[in-house]
Amino acid sequence: MSDTIYAAATAPGRAAVAVIRVSGPRAREAVRALAGRAPRAREAVVRTLRDGQGAVLDQALVLFFRGPASHTGEDSAEFHVHGGPAVVAGVLQALAALGLRLAEPGEFTRRAFENGKLDLAQAEGVADLIEAETAAQRRQALDQLGGRLSQAQARWREGLIEALSVFEAAVDFPDEEIPEDVAARARPILTELIGEIEAAAGAAERGERVREGYRIALVGKPNAGKSTLLNALARREAAIVTATPGTTRDIIEVPLVLGGYKVIVADTAGLRDTADEIEAEGVRRARAWAAGADLRIWLVDGTDPDPGPAPPEVGGDDLILATKRDLGESASVGTPFTTRSPNDLAWLEQTLTERVVEALGGAEPPAATRLRHQALLLEAADRLRRAAGPEPEPELAAEDVRLAARALDRITGRIHPEDVLDRVFSSFCIGK
C-alpha cells in the first residue's frame, strides 16, 4: 500500500456537493498541490483549488487526516467541492496528473481493514449500509458495522483460547504437575461454545433474508389472477395482463417494503402441461422459484368448480386465495378474494406484513448476517464437537480447536497464536 489512491466518494451526476477522497503517503502532498497548503489535521478550511497549470478548479472545503487517526489508518484527505460534473472531473484529472492512482472498488474500506480499523464483518457492514433500502436493513447493517458479530466473536475467542491452552498444556508440558484429566476440563467450555455458535449460525439465515429480501411466489394455473395481484401489490403495471392463457412466461420480480422489511414478490408462469417449449421452460422456472421462496400464494380461479390439487411446492403454511370473488362464484378451496376490493387487498397486505415480521423480526438482530458467516460458524461448531467428544486425544482435540479458530478467523480476522501461549503460562503457571 505504498501508492496513494483517489476517487469520488459521492454518486456521479449533478449535486450541491461532491466529496473526493485521497488516501496514502502522498495525501498531504496532494492537498498542497491543489490547495496551496494543507490545513491542520482534522480542521476543515475553505481553499481555492488549482490544477498543475494554475487554473482555478473550484472553491472547496478541504480536510486532512493524519494516519493512523483516519478512516483508512493512513494519511488521507477530502475535498468537498461543488457537485457539477465539470468540477468533479477537473479535480480528479488534477489528482491523476500528480501520479496518484484511481482507487479500485472498495479499496478505501479494504485499506481500513488491512490497517486494523475494521474487521471483515464490519467491512461487510459498510457494504450492507450502502446497499440498505429499508429500515430493517439499515439497523442490521449498523449493528454489523458497530461490531455486533465482532463482539460475539471476542467472547468465543476467549473460550477457544482457554480450551486450547488446556489441551496444549497437556501435550507440550507433560513434566509439569498437571492433573491427568486436564483435557476433560475443556469439555464444559467447548459445550457452551458449541451452543452459542450454533445459535448464531441458525440466525444467520434470517440475517441473509433481511439483506436480500423475503421471497413471496405467486403460483397457480394460467389466468388465475397472478399478474393482476402483482400489479395491485406493486401499485403499478409491472406485469402484462390479458385474457390469453400463458401470457407470463418468465419470472417478474417486484420489490416491496412490508413492515420495514424488503420483500420480493414474483409473478410466475401459469402451471400446466404444455407442448410449447418456451412456456414449458417458464413453468420449470416458476416451480424452481416457488420451491425456494419463503412463502407461496396459490391462486385458484374462483370460477373453476374443480381447481384440482395444490402444486407440490405449496405447503400447509402457504396462503390459498380463491380469486375473482367479484364474479359471484367461489372455488371449493381458499379464501375468497378480489383485487377490485380495497378491503381484500388491505387484508392481504396486512397478512403478508405479519408473516414477514414474524419470520424476520426476532427477539434481537442476528449477529451473523450472511450465508458465508453461517458456513464458517457451522464448520467451527463441527470442529468443536469433535474436540469435545468422549476421551479425546489431546493432540487431535487441540488441532480441532485450532481449526475452529481458523474458521472464526475467516469471519472477522482475529485470534492470534501469541494469545494461546499467554493463556497457557498464566493459567497453569508453566515455567515458574
C-alpha positions in Angstrom: 0.0 0.0 0.0 2.8 2.4 -0.9 0.8 4.1 -3.6 -1.8 6.9 -3.0 -5.3 6.4 -4.3 -8.1 8.8 -5.0 -11.8 8.6 -6.0 -15.1 10.4 -5.8 -17.0 9.2 -2.7 -20.3 10.5 -3.9 -22.5 9.3 -6.7 -22.0 10.7 -10.3 -24.3 13.4 -11.6 -25.2 16.9 -10.6 -25.5 17.7 -6.9 -24.9 20.5 -4.4 -21.7 18.9 -3.0 -19.4 16.1 -4.1 -16.7 14.5 -2.0 -13.4 13.4 -3.4 -11.2 11.3 -1.2 -7.5 10.6 -1.2 -5.6 8.1 0.9 -1.9 7.1 1.1 1.5 8.5 1.8 1.2 11.4 -0.7 -2.2 12.6 0.6 -0.7 15.7 2.2 1.3 16.4 -0.9 -1.9 16.2 -3.0 -3.6 18.8 -0.7 -0.7 21.2 -1.0 -0.6 20.8 -4.8 -4.2 21.6 -5.3 -5.0 23.9 -2.3 -1.6 25.7 -1.8 -1.1 24.5 1.8 -2.6 21.7 3.9 -4.8 22.5 6.9 -4.0 21.2 10.3 -5.2 17.6 10.9 -9.0 17.3 11.3 -9.5 21.0 10.6 -11.9 22.0 7.8 -10.8 25.0 5.8 -12.0 26.8 2.6 -9.4 26.8 -0.2 -9.2 27.7 -3.8 -8.3 24.5 -5.8 -6.0 24.9 -8.8 -4.6 22.4 -11.3 -1.0 22.0 -12.3 -1.2 24.9 -14.7 -2.6 27.2 -12.0 -6.2 27.2 -13.5 -8.9 27.6 -10.8 -10.9 24.4 -10.4 -13.2 25.3 -7.6 -13.5 26.8 -4.1 -13.8 23.9 -1.8 -13.8 22.7 1.8 -10.6 20.8 2.4 -9.8 18.4 5.3 -6.6 16.4 6.1 -6.4 13.4 8.4 -3.1 12.1 9.7 -2.7 8.4 10.0 -3.4 6.2 11.9 -6.2 8.5 13.2 -8.2 8.3 9.9 -10.8 6.0 8.4 -8.2 4.1 6.4 -5.5 4.2 9.0 -3.1 6.2 6.7 -2.8 9.8 5.7 -5.9 10.8 3.9 -7.7 13.9 2.7 -11.1 15.0 1.5 -12.1 17.7 -1.0 -15.8 18.8 -0.6 -16.4 20.5 -4.0 -19.4 21.8 -5.8 -21.2 18.9 -7.4 -21.2 19.8 -11.0 -19.7 17.1 -13.3 -17.1 19.5 -14.8 -15.8 20.5 -11.3 -15.5 16.8 -10.2 -13.8 15.8 -13.4 -11.4 18.7 -13.1 -10.3 17.8 -9.6 -10.0 14.1 -10.5 -7.9 14.9 -13.5 -5.6 17.1 -11.4 -5.1 14.3 -8.9 -4.3 11.9 -11.8 -1.7 14.4 -13.1 0.1 14.2 -9.8 0.7 10.5 -10.4 -1.9 9.2 -8.0 -3.9 6.1 -8.8 -7.7 5.8 -9.2 -9.0 3.6 -6.4 -10.4 0.2 -7.2 -13.9 -0.7 -5.9 -13.9 -1.0 -2.1 -10.3 -0.1 -1.8 -10.7 2.5 0.9 -12.6 0.1 3.1 -10.0 -2.7 2.3 -7.2 -0.4 3.5 -9.2 0.3 6.6 -9.4 -3.4 7.2 -5.7 -4.1 6.4 -4.7 -1.3 8.8 -6.9 -2.7 11.7 -9.6 0.0 11.6 -12.3 -2.6 10.7 -12.5 -6.3 10.8 -14.0 -8.3 8.0 -17.5 -8.5 9.4 -17.5 -4.7 10.0 -16.3 -4.1 6.4 -19.2 -6.2 5.2 -21.4 -4.0 7.4 -20.2 -0.9 5.4 -21.2 -2.6 2.2 -24.6 -3.5 3.6 -25.2 0.0 4.9 -24.5 1.4 1.4 -27.0 -1.0 -0.1 -29.7 -0.7 2.6 -33.1 0.0 1.2 -35.3 -0.5 4.3 -35.2 0.5 7.9 -34.5 -3.1 8.9 -31.6 -3.4 6.6 -30.2 -0.1 7.9 -30.5 -1.3 11.5 -28.8 -4.6 10.7 -26.0 -3.0 8.8 -25.3 -0.5 11.6 -25.2 -3.4 14.1 -22.7 -5.2 11.9 -20.6 -2.1 11.4 -20.8 -1.4 15.1 -19.2 -4.8 15.8 -22.1 -7.0 16.9 -20.6 -10.1 15.3 -17.1 -9.0 16.3 -18.2 -8.7 20.0 -19.7 -12.2 19.8 -16.5 -13.5 18.2 -14.5 -11.9 21.0 -16.4 -13.9 23.6 -15.9 -17.1 21.6 -12.3 -16.2 21.2 -11.7 -16.2 25.0 -13.3 -19.6 25.2 -11.3 -21.0 22.4 -8.0 -19.8 23.8 -8.9 -21.2 27.2 -9.8 -24.6 25.8 -6.7 -24.7 23.5 -4.4 -23.7 26.4 -5.8 -26.7 28.3 -5.1 -29.2 25.5 -1.7 -27.7 24.6 -0.6 -27.8 28.2 -1.4 -31.5 28.4 0.6 -32.1 25.2 3.5 -29.7 25.5 4.3 -29.7 29.2 3.9 -33.3 30.3 6.6 -33.0 33.0 4.7 -30.2 34.9 2.3 -31.0 37.7 -0.8 -31.1 35.6 -3.7 -33.3 36.5 -4.1 -36.3 34.2 -7.7 -35.4 33.4 -6.9 -31.8 32.5 -8.1 -32.2 28.9 -11.5 -33.2 30.1 -11.8 -29.9 31.9 -12.1 -28.3 28.5 -15.4 -30.1 27.7 -17.7 -27.6 29.5 -16.1 -24.7 27.8 -16.5 -26.4 24.4 -20.1 -27.4 25.1 -21.0 -23.8 25.9 -19.2 -22.5 22.8 -20.9 -25.0 20.5 -24.4 -23.9 21.8 -23.6 -20.2 21.2 -22.0 -20.7 17.8 -24.8 -23.0 16.5 -27.4 -20.5 17.7 -25.6 -17.7 15.8 -25.4 -20.0 12.7 -29.2 -20.6 12.9 -29.9 -16.9 13.0 -27.6 -16.2 10.0 -30.3 -17.3 7.5 -32.7 -14.7 9.0 -30.0 -12.0 8.6 -29.4 -13.1 5.0 -33.1 -12.8 4.3 -33.2 -9.3 5.8 -30.4 -8.3 3.5 -31.7 -10.0 0.3 -35.4 -9.8 0.9 -38.2 -12.1 1.9 -39.4 -14.0 -1.2 -43.1 -14.5 -2.0 -44.1 -16.5 -5.0 -47.5 -16.1 -6.8 -48.3 -19.6 -8.2 -51.4 -21.1 -9.9 -52.8 -22.1 -13.3 -52.9 -19.7 -16.2 -55.4 -16.8 -15.8 -55.8 -17.4 -12.1 -55.0 -13.7 -11.4 -51.3 -13.8 -10.5 -50.3 -10.8 -12.7 -53.3 -8.8 -11.6 -52.4 -9.4 -8.0 -48.8 -8.5 -8.6 -49.8 -5.2 -10.2 -52.2 -4.5 -7.3 -49.5 -5.1 -4.7 -46.9 -3.0 -6.7 -49.4 -0.2 -7.3 -48.2 -0.1 -11.0 -48.4 -2.1 -14.2 -45.5 -4.4 -13.6 -46.8 -7.4 -15.5 -48.9 -7.7 -18.7 -52.5 -8.8 -18.0 -54.5 -10.3 -20.9 -57.3 -12.9 -21.2 -54.8 -15.1 -23.2 -53.6 -18.0 -21.0 -49.9 -18.3 -20.7 -49.1 -14.6 -21.2 -46.5 -14.7 -18.4 -43.5 -16.8 -19.5 -40.6 -15.5 -17.3 -40.3 -14.6 -13.6 -41.3 -11.0 -12.9 -39.9 -9.8 -9.6 -41.2 -6.7 -7.8 -39.5 -5.3 -4.6 -41.8 -4.1 -1.9 -41.4 -2.9 1.7 -43.7 -4.5 4.3 -43.3 -3.8 8.0 -40.0 -2.2 7.3 -38.5 -5.2 5.6 -37.6 -5.8 2.0 -39.9 -8.2 0.2 -39.6 -9.7 -3.3 -42.9 -10.7 -4.9 -42.7 -12.8 -8.0 -45.3 -13.4 -10.7 -44.6 -16.8 -12.3 -45.8 -18.7 -15.4 -49.1 -20.5 -15.1 -48.6 -24.1 -14.0 -49.9 -26.5 -16.7 -48.6 -29.2 -19.0 -47.7 -27.7 -22.4 -46.0 -28.7 -25.6 -44.8 -25.1 -26.1 -41.0 -25.3 -25.4 -40.8 -21.6 -24.2 -43.8 -21.9 -21.9 -42.5 -25.2 -20.6 -39.3 -23.6 -19.6 -41.3 -20.8 -17.9 -43.2 -23.4 -15.9 -39.9 -25.1 -14.9 -38.6 -21.7 -13.7 -41.8 -21.0 -11.9 -41.6 -24.2 -9.9 -38.0 -23.7 -9.1 -38.6 -20.1 -7.8 -41.6 -21.2 -5.8 -39.7 -24.0 -4.2 -37.0 -21.6 -3.0 -39.5 -18.9 -1.8 -40.2 -18.2 1.9 -43.9 -18.0 1.2 -46.1 -19.1 -1.7 -49.6 -17.8 -2.5 -51.6 -20.3 -4.5 -54.2 -18.5 -6.6 -57.2 -20.6 -7.6 -59.7 -19.3 -10.2 -62.9 -18.8 -8.2 -65.0 -19.6 -11.2 -63.4 -23.0 -11.6 -65.5 -25.6 -9.6 -62.7 -28.1 -9.7 -59.4 -26.4 -9.2 -57.5 -29.6 -8.7 -54.8 -30.4 -6.1 -52.3 -27.8 -5.0 -48.9 -27.8 -6.7 -46.3 -29.9 -4.8 -44.4 -26.7 -4.0 -47.3 -25.4 -1.9 -47.2 -26.4 1.8 -49.6 -26.2 4.7 -48.2 -22.8 5.9 -48.7 -21.1 2.5 -51.7 -19.0 1.5 -54.6 -20.0 -0.8 -56.7 -17.4 -2.5 -59.8 -18.0 -4.5 -59.7 -15.1 -7.0 -62.4 -13.4 -9.0 -64.8 -13.1 -6.0 -66.4 -10.2 -7.7 -67.8 -12.5 -10.3 -70.1 -14.1 -7.8 -68.5 -17.6 -7.9 -66.4 -19.3 -5.2 -64.0 -22.2 -5.6 -64.1 -25.1 -3.1 -60.8 -24.1 -1.6 -59.1 -20.9 -0.4 -60.1 -17.5 0.9 -62.4 -15.7 -1.5 -60.5 -12.7 -2.8 -60.6 -10.0 -5.5 -58.1 -7.2 -6.2 -61.1 -5.0 -7.0 -61.9 -4.8 -3.3 -59.8 -2.4 -1.3 -60.7 -4.4 1.8 -59.5 -7.6 0.3 -56.2 -6.0 -0.8 -55.7 -4.4 2.6 -56.3 -7.7 4.4 -53.8 -9.5 2.2 -51.1 -6.8 2.7 -51.7 -6.9 6.5 -51.4 -10.7 6.4 -48.2 -10.7 4.4 -46.8 -8.0 6.7 -47.5 -10.1 9.7 -45.8 -13.1 8.1 -42.7 -11.1 7.1 -42.3 -9.5 10.6 -42.8 -12.9 12.3 -40.2 -14.5 10.1 -37.6 -11.7 10.2 -38.3 -9.7 13.3 -36.9 -12.0 16.1 -36.1 -11.0 19.6 -32.9 -9.3 18.6 -31.0 -8.7 15.4 -28.8 -11.7 14.4 -25.0 -11.4 14.9 -24.3 -13.3 11.7 -26.0 -11.8 8.6 -24.6 -13.8 5.6 -24.6 -17.4 4.5 -20.8 -17.1 4.4 -20.9 -16.4 8.2 -23.2 -19.4 8.6 -21.0 -21.8 6.8 -17.9 -20.8 8.8 -19.8 -20.9 12.1 -21.1 -24.4 11.3 -17.6 -25.5 10.4 -16.3 -24.2 13.7 -19.1 -25.9 15.7 -18.4 -29.2 13.9 -14.7 -29.0 14.8 -15.5 -28.2 18.4 -17.9 -31.2 18.6 -15.0 -33.4 17.7 -12.8 -31.8 20.3 -15.5 -32.3 22.9 -16.0 -36.0 22.1 -15.6 -38.7 24.7 -12.0 -39.2 25.8 -10.4 -37.2 23.0 -6.7 -37.4 22.3 -5.3 -34.0 23.4 -3.2 -33.6 20.3 -6.2 -34.2 18.0 -8.5 -32.1 20.2 -6.1 -29.2 20.1 -5.9 -29.4 16.3 -9.7 -29.3 16.1 -9.9 -26.3 18.3 -7.2 -24.6 16.2 -9.2 -25.4 13.0 -12.4 -24.0 14.7 -10.4 -20.8 15.5 -9.3 -20.5 11.8 -12.9 -20.8 10.7 -13.9 -17.9 13.0 -10.8 -16.1 11.9 -12.1 -16.1 8.3 -15.2 -14.2 9.6 -13.5 -11.4 11.5 -9.8 -11.8 11.1 -9.0 -12.2 14.8 -7.3 -14.9 17.0 -3.5 -14.9 17.3 -1.2 -17.7 18.4 0.5 -15.5 20.9 -2.7 -15.3 22.9 -2.7 -19.1 23.3 0.8 -19.1 24.8 -0.1 -16.2 27.1 -3.1 -18.1 28.4 -1.0 -21.3 28.9 1.5 -19.6 31.0 -0.9 -17.6 33.1 -3.4 -20.4 33.7 -1.0 -23.2 34.5 1.9 -21.3 35.9 4.2 -23.0 33.4 7.9 -22.2 33.7 7.7 -20.9 37.2 
